[in-house]
Amino acid sequence: MTQALDIEQLRSETPGCAISTHFNHSGSSLPSNTVLAVVTEHLQRESLYGPMEAAANAASQIDEARADAAGLICATPAEIAFSSSGSAAWGLAFAALPPLVAGDRILVGRQEWGGNLSTMQAAAKRAGARVETIPVNEDGSVDANALAAMIDDRVRLVALTWLPANGGLINDAAAIGKVTKAAGIPYFIDAAQALGQLPVDVSAIGCDMLKGSGRKFLRGPRGAAILYLRKAFLENLEPAYLDVLSSTWGEDGPNVRSDAQRFETSEKPIALLLGLGAALKHARSLGVEAIRHRIRELSGQLRDQLGAIPGVTIHDLGTEKSGLVSFTVAGMAPQTIRSKLAEKRITIAANGIPYTPLDMMARGLNEVARASVSYLNTTDEIDRLCDNVAALVQQAA
Ligand SMILES: Cc1ncc(COP(=O)(O)O)c(C=O)c1O
């Protein structure tokens, strides 16, 4: 039984809800008053008492944020590093893997985030290695059985974007994890759209690395992200660079920390991390199960209503779907839909090929409009969005 969320109360604590009809929670959601206050109050303390001195006083709250990040995904605090963005976190972990050599293979899901894919492609090209796409099931999700058939002793990494940026698909991350675990191959998960939207248990999934940004469904401030590295896995990773936090200077040179903070630097945005901490506490107090329940209901409703408008096509793959709803309107480019809705203070996104290149190209899509739903949205807002899309369909005809 999940707790019912008091949506009116939650919206009243979120100033952005009064300004616009926000359907871009997967790009960046609306922070609460509390998150805003935590960030700005720390910046004020920095200016009054000195940033280093203010940070020393905030140390236990940063520890709490780390514990809450761990709690959110059923990990331990020693397995959590903070980073500036999801992509930076992913890149740090990738760069710490043993170098690729000619003939090595990396297997990726078809919906892999474009940034991760570029990082892998560039490294593979330098080494003479290959990045290969795992086939998909009929519903568009990454096929774990097909992955199992691709495994050989040259596979160095399996990378999955759990919930892609270009629509409602939820991949079966645990099914992929079973295959990688049996084969003893490192398994990286991009959970950018999952954190704060779906319950996450890293042990049940069987991943070695998982990352996500704080600004999306968690509703934290921009510029803060969470990197999970499984304890036994991280001990064998060699960070691309070190500093005075990630290592100490010993007689024989640097001694690298044993925990995930080997991927952090001493200098960090304390105000943002405190804001992320407040957002994590809030999400956990609401309960991610309850959040998931509401997002499922609202996004299902949005999909049904949008899909019923003649001239609108829904592009979401998968069986069980996330809060990201992707669509196109006959005769109108997604960027035009986005900007016309913005004139009415309705915010959505438009995604081109670069965010999910393999999937977009495989499906012959150049761009989709994306409306992403948070628990903060209401059925009135869904009606408003759909009425306005219907009006755009008329204009395009
Ligand atoms: C699946 C996925 N991965 C990665 C990112 C990028 O994350 P960041 O901007 O924090 O690097 C996004 C952003 O939309 C995303 O949807």
The ligand as an SDF file (V2000), in Angstrom:
LIG
                    3D

 16 16  0  0  0  0  0  0  0  0999 V2000
   19.0990    8.9440  -20.0990 C   0  0  0  0  0  0  0  0  0  0  0  0
   19.8950   10.1830  -19.9060 C   0  0  0  0  0  0  0  0  0  0  0  0
   21.2040   10.0990  -19.6680 N   0  0  0  0  0  0  0  0  0  0  0  0
   21.9590   11.1890  -19.4790 C   0  0  0  0  0  0  0  0  0  0  0  0
   21.4140   12.4340  -19.5000 C   0  0  0  0  0  0  0  0  0  0  0  0
   22.3130   13.5980  -19.2940 C   0  0  0  0  0  0  0  0  0  0  0  0
   22.5230   13.8330  -17.9520 O   0  0  0  0  0  0  0  0  0  0  0  0
   23.4050   15.0770  -17.5320 P   0  0  0  0  0  0  0  0  0  0  0  0
   22.8500   16.2490  -18.2820 O   0  0  0  0  0  0  0  0  0  0  0  0
   23.2250   15.1640  -16.0490 O   0  0  0  0  0  0  0  0  0  0  0  0
   24.7990   14.7890  -17.9360 O   0  0  0  0  0  0  0  0  0  0  0  0
   20.0550   12.5910  -19.7330 C   0  0  0  0  0  0  0  0  0  0  0  0
   19.4670   13.9310  -19.7510 C   0  0  0  0  0  0  0  0  0  0  0  0
   18.4270   14.2280  -20.1900 O   0  0  0  0  0  0  0  0  0  0  0  0
   19.2840   11.4330  -19.9590 C   0  0  0  0  0  0  0  0  0  0  0  0
   17.9760   11.5110  -20.2090 O   0  0  0  0  0  0  0  0  0  0  0  0
  1  2  1  0
  2  3  1  0
  2 15  2  0
  3  4  2  0
  4  5  1  0
  5  6  1  0
  5 12  2  0
  6  7  1  0
  7  8  1  0
  8  9  2  0
  8 10  1  0
  8 11  1  0
 12 13  1  0
 12 15  1  0
 13 14  2  0
 15 16  1  0
M  END
$$$$
